[in-house]
Amino acid sequence: MAVALIILAAGKGTRMMSDMPKVLHEVAGGSLLVHAMRSGSNLEPERTVVVAGHGADAVGAAALAYDEDAIVVIQDEQLGTAHAVQQAKDALADFSGEVIILYGDTPFIQSETLDAMLAAGATADVVVLGFEAADPSRYGRLIMDGDALERIVEFKDATDEERAIRLCNSGVISAESSVIFDLLDAVSDDNAAGEFYLTDIIGIARAKGLTATVVRCDEAETMGINSRADLAAAEAEFQVRARKDAMANGVSLHAPDTVYFSHDTYIGSDTVVEPNVVFAVGVTVENNATIRAFSHLEGCHVSRGSVVGPYARLRPGTELAENVKVGNFVEIKNAVIEAGAKVNHLSYIGDAHVGERSNIGAGTITCNYDGVSKHRTTIGADVFVGSNTMLVAPVSLGDESMTATGTIVTKNVPEGDMAVSRARQENKPGFARRMLQKFKSNAANAAKET
């Protein structure tokens, strides 16, 4: 079955109190728009049409960054949801199949729910996604006759009897493309708000002798984001789901409530995640790894059997091969650490390649930035880098080479060589005691003068 998505993303979001379009605010490191697009991506849509309005350039750029084949159309005037959907008509003029209408500020619709809507479309002309609201508040109501949906009534237009109904409208609708645009052509703005309501197509469909039905989902799936408070609630909801999903897939979380995931985090089974770990965008962790407490990972790949942390930071471009150890207060950026290598203590490895089984001593720094450009450090296999070594890039250390503790490396170290670059130690007998006595005498004299 051919499927097209129409995602409405034209609203300003006044209650966000922000210059940024509402749909570009983020949950779990991804914009609300991206979450909405991901909701439908498992359906493998033939087309995805994003209806932009406020901040259209930024919204369009975000849509295309996620899906380069997305079609962005513009709703210049905000005349209601039916008017917004109409803007996609030309983009789908030659499309034949089911159309699902989603919302850029409703990030949690599940792919299984959309599958259920498509299945219901086999016996009904129009399918609406509904939910039982704990607090119906100002939601539109679904007026049913058995399994048939008769009409949708907006709260402001509903009678007291209709407002008592708890089955509410999510706004998500699916129908065959020609059906939905024929129905939209008949929508008017004769209502309390003077807008073209998408919901009116149900009454119009019934008047034309078409059938409509409802697929129900959990209320949490339909959470719409209209304010900063909603955004925080959505973040909390996402994290609860992500933690449950991770544990269901074989990941051990020692303190689940303290672990934070991004929308694209992947963690393999039998990996252990200790408390207070943050997975920012772009993290993949393979099976049987250990991420220790208070670590922060972003844009990196951790292979099987590796151990990260505690208190480690992996920045974008970091690649850890199998059985790598990255220890406490270590930062790695844009670097490849090969199998069995160790960076255990208080080190910074940036723009570098570390060979297999090499050991990076405590306090080692790759000095990769000269104030203008970044430069690369290459460390071979089975290298021992002594503590407090400064590697001034660009520089390379050959296989099985060494650096002495406290060395500043400014030129390449050949294979098997040891680099030593530090001043010769000289001990001055009694000098420390004499200096200390002098300092104390100076301090006492200064105190007398005041």
Rosetta blueprint (number, residue, H / E / L):
1 M L
2 A L
3 V E
4 A E
5 L E
6 I E
7 I E
8 L E
9 A E
10 A L
11 G L
12 K L
13 G L
14 T H
15 R H
16 M H
17 M L
18 S L
19 D L
20 M L
21 P L
22 K H
23 V H
24 L H
25 H L
26 E E
27 V E
28 A L
29 G L
30 G E
31 S E
32 L H
33 L H
34 V H
35 H H
36 A H
37 M H
38 R H
39 S H
40 G H
41 S H
42 N L
43 L L
44 E L
45 P L
46 E L
47 R E
48 T E
49 V E
50 V E
51 V E
52 A E
53 G L
54 H L
55 G L
56 A H
57 D H
58 A H
59 V H
60 G H
61 A H
62 A H
63 A H
64 L H
65 A H
66 Y H
67 D L
68 E L
69 D L
70 A L
71 I E
72 V E
73 V E
74 I E
75 Q L
76 D L
77 E L
78 Q L
79 L L
80 G L
81 T H
82 A H
83 H H
84 A H
85 V H
86 Q H
87 Q L
88 A L
89 K L
90 D H
91 A H
92 L H
93 A L
94 D L
95 F L
96 S L
97 G L
98 E E
99 V E
100 I E
101 I E
102 L E
103 Y E
104 G L
105 D L
106 T L
107 P L
108 F L
109 I L
110 Q L
111 S H
112 E H
113 T H
114 L H
115 D H
116 A H
117 M H
118 L H
119 A H
120 A H
121 G L
122 A L
123 T L
124 A L
125 D L
126 V E
127 V E
128 V E
129 L E
130 G E
131 F E
132 E E
133 A L
134 A L
135 D L
136 P L
137 S L
138 R L
139 Y L
140 G L
141 R E
142 L E
143 I E
144 M E
145 D E
146 G L
147 D L
148 A E
149 L E
150 E E
151 R E
152 I E
153 V E
154 E L
155 F H
156 K H
157 D H
158 A L
159 T L
160 D H
161 E H
162 E H
163 R H
164 A L
165 I L
166 R L
167 L E
168 C E
169 N E
170 S E
171 G E
172 V E
173 I E
174 S E
175 A E
176 E E
177 S H
178 S H
179 V H
180 I H
181 F H
182 D H
183 L H
184 L H
185 D H
186 A L
187 V L
188 S L
189 D L
190 D L
191 N L
192 A L
193 A L
194 G L
195 E L
196 F L
197 Y L
198 L L
199 T L
200 D H
201 I H
202 I H
203 G H
204 I H
205 A H
206 R H
207 A H
208 K L
209 G L
210 L L
211 T L
212 A E
213 T E
214 V E
215 V E
216 R E
217 C L
218 D L
219 E H
220 A H
221 E H
222 T H
223 M L
224 G L
225 I L
226 N L
227 S L
228 R H
229 A H
230 D H
231 L H
232 A H
233 A H
234 A H
235 E H
236 A H
237 E H
238 F H
239 Q H
240 V H
241 R H
242 A H
243 R H
244 K H
245 D H
246 A H
247 M H
248 A H
249 N L
250 G L
251 V L
252 S E
253 L E
254 H L
255 A L
256 P H
257 D H
258 T H
259 V L
260 Y E
261 F L
262 S L
263 H L
264 D L
265 T L
266 Y E
267 I E
268 G L
269 S L
270 D L
271 T L
272 V E
273 V E
274 E L
275 P L
276 N L
277 V L
278 V E
279 F E
280 A L
281 V L
282 G L
283 V L
284 T E
285 V E
286 E L
287 N L
288 N L
289 A L
290 T E
291 I E
292 R L
293 A L
294 F L
295 S L
296 H E
297 L E
298 E L
299 G L
300 C E
301 H E
302 V E
303 S L
304 R L
305 G L
306 S L
307 V E
308 V E
309 G L
310 P L
311 Y L
312 A L
313 R E
314 L E
315 R L
316 P L
317 G L
318 T E
319 E E
320 L E
321 A L
322 E L
323 N L
324 V L
325 K E
326 V E
327 G E
328 N E
329 F L
330 V L
331 E E
332 I E
333 K E
334 N E
335 A E
336 V E
337 I E
338 E L
339 A L
340 G L
341 A L
342 K E
343 V E
344 N E
345 H E
346 L L
347 S L
348 Y E
349 I E
350 G E
351 D E
352 A E
353 H E
354 V E
355 G L
356 E L
357 R L
358 S L
359 N E
360 I E
361 G L
362 A L
363 G L
364 T L
365 I E
366 T E
367 C E
368 N L
369 Y E
370 D L
371 G L
372 V L
373 S L
374 K E
375 H L
376 R L
377 T E
378 T E
379 I E
380 G L
381 A L
382 D L
383 V L
384 F E
385 V E
386 G L
387 S L
388 N L
389 T L
390 M E
391 L E
392 V E
393 A L
394 P L
395 V E
396 S E
397 L E
398 G L
399 D L
400 E L
401 S L
402 M E
403 T E
404 A L
405 T L
406 G L
407 T L
408 I E
409 V E
410 T L
411 K L
412 N L
413 V E
414 P L
415 E L
416 G L
417 D L
418 M E
419 A E
420 V L
421 S L
422 R L
423 A L
424 R L
425 Q L
426 E L
427 N L
428 K L
429 P L
430 G L
431 F H
432 A H
433 R H
434 R H
435 M H
436 L H
437 Q H
438 K H
439 F H
440 K H
441 S H
442 N H
443 A H
444 A H
445 N H
446 A H
447 A H
448 K H
449 E H
450 T L
